[in-house]
Amino acid sequence: MYGGQQIGFGKISGPTRPGDKVWMDWRAGGWDDGGRPEWPIRPWLQCGPFTVQSHGQSLTTPFKRTSTDPDYQFRVCGSLATNGVVRCATKNGVDWW
């Protein structure tokens, strides 16, 4: 909570290295471009990526107001410079919160 509003943001910290990245993805019902019902297209907006510039640097993405509406979702992702593998945080085993 910030100023009475529920917010979401991403953070990378710890033994970071230059080139490590963090970002947030946002999507909402109604953004769908159509398509076959069994293959819904869910485009999203991305905030970032934000790139670590020095060893041990901590980065936080800008925050965005969240919603209890299940059609309005976000996720926080990142990648390490050492392998480039993208990993996204999960909440209770769900990729999008």
Backbone bond lengths (Angstrom), bond angles and torsions (degrees), N, CA, C in turn:
res aa  C-N    CA-C-N  psi(-1)  N-CA   C-N-CA  omega(-1)  CA-C   N-CA-C  phi
1 M - - - 1.446 - - 1.536 108.33 -
2 Y 1.309 114.29 140.12 1.454 121.09 176.76 1.519 106.86 -143.04
3 G 1.313 116.99 119.25 1.461 120.36 -179.09 1.520 112.31 58.01
4 G 1.331 116.97 33.58 1.450 120.98 179.65 1.521 114.61 80.66
5 Q 1.325 117.71 1.85 1.465 122.31 -179.10 1.526 110.04 -109.40
6 Q 1.327 116.21 140.47 1.454 120.91 173.14 1.526 107.76 -76.77
7 I 1.347 116.93 129.90 1.462 120.82 -176.09 1.528 110.35 -129.81
8 G 1.329 115.48 161.30 1.458 122.51 173.01 1.517 108.87 -130.08
9 F 1.342 115.79 147.57 1.452 121.02 177.03 1.514 108.50 -159.80
10 G 1.326 116.20 166.42 1.452 121.38 177.57 1.517 110.46 -116.04
11 K 1.331 115.94 151.26 1.457 120.34 179.23 1.524 108.87 -144.73
12 I 1.322 115.82 140.37 1.460 122.50 171.54 1.514 106.63 -123.41
13 S 1.342 116.16 131.66 1.463 120.64 -178.58 1.522 109.14 -153.63
14 G 1.307 115.97 179.22 1.459 120.59 -179.19 1.513 110.52 97.04
15 P 1.335 116.95 -147.40 1.476 119.85 -178.03 1.531 111.34 -79.99
16 T 1.321 116.15 62.89 1.465 120.48 -178.59 1.520 111.05 -73.48
17 R 1.339 114.84 161.02 1.477 121.79 178.04 1.523 108.74 -130.03
18 P 1.313 117.59 154.41 1.460 119.48 175.74 1.533 110.16 -55.16
19 G 1.320 115.63 133.34 1.460 121.38 -179.52 1.513 113.95 100.70
20 D 1.356 118.45 -15.98 1.465 120.38 172.86 1.527 108.05 -63.88
21 K 1.335 116.93 148.47 1.473 120.60 -174.98 1.523 111.90 -133.02
22 V 1.326 116.16 153.64 1.461 123.90 173.28 1.523 108.16 -140.93
23 W 1.354 117.31 144.73 1.461 121.81 177.43 1.517 109.83 -158.64
24 M 1.337 115.94 170.58 1.463 122.97 175.40 1.514 109.00 -123.57
25 D 1.325 115.47 144.46 1.461 122.58 172.61 1.523 107.74 -115.62
26 W 1.346 116.95 142.64 1.465 123.17 179.43 1.519 109.10 -129.15
27 R 1.318 117.32 141.70 1.464 121.09 174.08 1.528 108.69 -148.21
28 A 1.327 114.52 159.94 1.462 119.52 -179.80 1.515 109.74 -150.62
29 G 1.321 116.24 149.19 1.455 120.58 172.77 1.522 108.64 -57.20
30 G 1.327 116.91 144.26 1.452 120.13 -177.22 1.515 112.38 97.03
31 W 1.350 117.00 -14.54 1.463 119.93 175.90 1.520 110.60 -86.54
32 D 1.331 116.57 -8.02 1.466 120.77 -176.43 1.513 111.31 -58.47
33 D 1.317 116.01 141.56 1.455 121.54 178.71 1.517 112.80 -92.44
34 G 1.322 117.59 8.63 1.461 119.76 -178.27 1.511 110.71 95.02
35 G 1.308 116.71 -144.19 1.454 119.87 -176.99 1.514 110.02 96.66
36 R 1.306 115.08 -177.90 1.455 120.50 -179.37 1.525 110.04 -69.21
37 P 1.342 118.58 139.54 1.469 120.78 -176.96 1.527 113.35 -56.10
38 E 1.330 117.48 -34.21 1.466 118.85 -179.38 1.530 112.56 -77.92
39 W 1.322 118.04 -9.97 1.463 122.23 176.83 1.527 109.09 -128.57
40 P 1.310 117.16 66.88 1.465 117.76 -177.91 1.522 111.00 -64.50
41 I 1.288 115.70 141.93 1.463 122.10 177.24 1.518 106.66 -96.56
42 R 1.302 117.08 122.24 1.457 121.22 -178.53 1.524 109.25 -120.91
43 P 1.311 118.17 80.84 1.469 118.04 177.72 1.526 110.33 -66.18
44 W 1.306 116.31 160.76 1.445 120.31 179.43 1.518 110.12 -142.01
45 L 1.309 114.36 167.62 1.460 122.52 174.23 1.515 107.54 -102.79
46 Q 1.313 116.06 147.80 1.456 119.96 -179.48 1.524 109.31 -122.31
47 C 1.323 115.75 135.34 1.460 123.04 175.80 1.518 106.73 -109.43
48 G 1.320 117.11 102.44 1.457 121.46 -176.39 1.516 109.50 118.85
49 P 1.277 119.41 -164.54 1.460 126.63 11.15 1.532 112.74 -79.74
50 F 1.321 113.38 155.74 1.452 122.55 175.00 1.526 106.39 -109.49
51 T 1.316 116.71 131.04 1.464 121.84 -170.05 1.518 111.91 -110.09
52 V 1.319 115.76 130.87 1.461 122.67 175.24 1.532 108.41 -64.39
53 Q 1.337 116.03 134.28 1.460 121.84 -177.58 1.521 113.42 -104.89
54 S 1.342 117.54 -21.92 1.459 119.76 -177.51 1.525 110.51 -144.48
55 H 1.323 117.28 155.85 1.457 122.72 -178.92 1.528 110.19 -56.56
56 G 1.327 116.66 131.04 1.458 122.10 176.76 1.514 115.02 79.23
57 Q 1.340 117.85 2.91 1.465 120.46 -179.90 1.527 109.67 -68.02
58 S 1.314 116.41 138.18 1.461 123.28 174.80 1.527 108.25 -103.42
59 L 1.330 116.55 133.62 1.474 121.14 179.26 1.520 110.02 -126.00
60 T 1.312 116.35 140.15 1.462 122.73 174.45 1.516 107.87 -125.20
61 T 1.336 116.80 132.82 1.458 120.75 176.63 1.526 109.13 -71.88
62 P 1.317 118.23 161.87 1.467 119.12 169.62 1.527 108.74 -59.11
63 F 1.321 116.84 153.70 1.460 118.31 178.59 1.522 110.82 -92.17
64 K 1.314 115.35 158.58 1.467 122.10 178.63 1.518 107.46 -136.45
65 R 1.308 115.49 140.19 1.463 120.50 177.71 1.520 109.12 -64.66
66 T 1.310 117.64 136.81 1.455 122.27 179.11 1.523 109.48 -105.10
67 S 1.311 115.51 179.65 1.456 120.99 -176.80 1.523 109.46 -142.91
68 T 1.316 116.69 153.89 1.463 120.90 173.80 1.525 110.98 -83.31
69 D 1.320 118.06 -5.65 1.462 122.40 177.29 1.528 108.59 -66.03
70 P 1.348 119.49 121.40 1.460 121.16 -177.52 1.531 113.37 -64.99
71 D 1.318 118.55 -16.25 1.463 121.38 178.01 1.530 112.44 -84.51
72 Y 1.324 117.69 -5.33 1.454 122.83 178.86 1.525 106.41 -111.82
73 Q 1.323 117.60 110.02 1.455 120.58 -170.85 1.525 112.41 -133.58
74 F 1.333 115.37 157.75 1.456 120.25 175.05 1.518 109.53 -142.23
75 R 1.332 114.71 165.70 1.455 121.59 172.63 1.527 107.87 -149.43
76 V 1.318 115.43 154.66 1.458 122.40 177.65 1.521 107.37 -112.53
77 C 1.324 116.16 131.06 1.464 121.45 -177.83 1.518 110.13 -130.02
78 G 1.318 114.29 164.93 1.445 119.71 177.25 1.511 110.71 -161.97
79 S 1.310 115.30 169.08 1.463 121.16 175.50 1.514 108.51 -148.23
80 L 1.331 114.69 150.35 1.454 120.94 177.86 1.519 109.59 -97.44
81 A 1.307 116.04 142.61 1.463 120.82 179.56 1.524 111.28 -62.78
82 T 1.332 116.89 -27.53 1.467 120.51 -175.39 1.523 113.07 -68.32
83 N 1.364 117.53 -30.40 1.471 118.26 -178.06 1.529 114.03 -134.86
84 G 1.322 119.07 -13.94 1.456 121.94 177.38 1.512 115.51 71.14
85 V 1.338 118.15 2.98 1.469 121.23 -179.96 1.527 109.30 -69.73
86 V 1.324 116.70 127.51 1.468 121.82 178.68 1.524 108.88 -85.03
87 R 1.302 115.40 130.21 1.465 121.40 175.52 1.520 108.06 -128.81
88 C 1.331 115.34 137.54 1.458 121.11 178.62 1.517 109.43 -117.42
89 A 1.314 115.83 140.63 1.459 121.18 178.96 1.521 110.02 -66.26
90 T 1.315 115.48 151.00 1.462 120.83 175.95 1.524 108.71 -123.59
91 K 1.319 114.95 157.02 1.464 121.18 175.88 1.522 106.15 -128.64
92 N 1.313 116.08 116.77 1.463 122.00 -177.14 1.529 111.11 54.60
93 G 1.332 115.85 38.23 1.471 121.00 177.35 1.513 114.48 78.15
94 V 1.318 118.32 5.54 1.466 122.67 -178.94 1.517 108.73 -104.33
95 D 1.341 116.14 130.78 1.471 120.68 -177.61 1.523 112.73 -68.49
96 W 1.316 116.60 -46.47 1.468 120.89 -179.74 1.524 107.89 -99.99
97 W 1.328 118.09 134.13 1.461 122.20 -179.24 1.504 109.70 -96.99
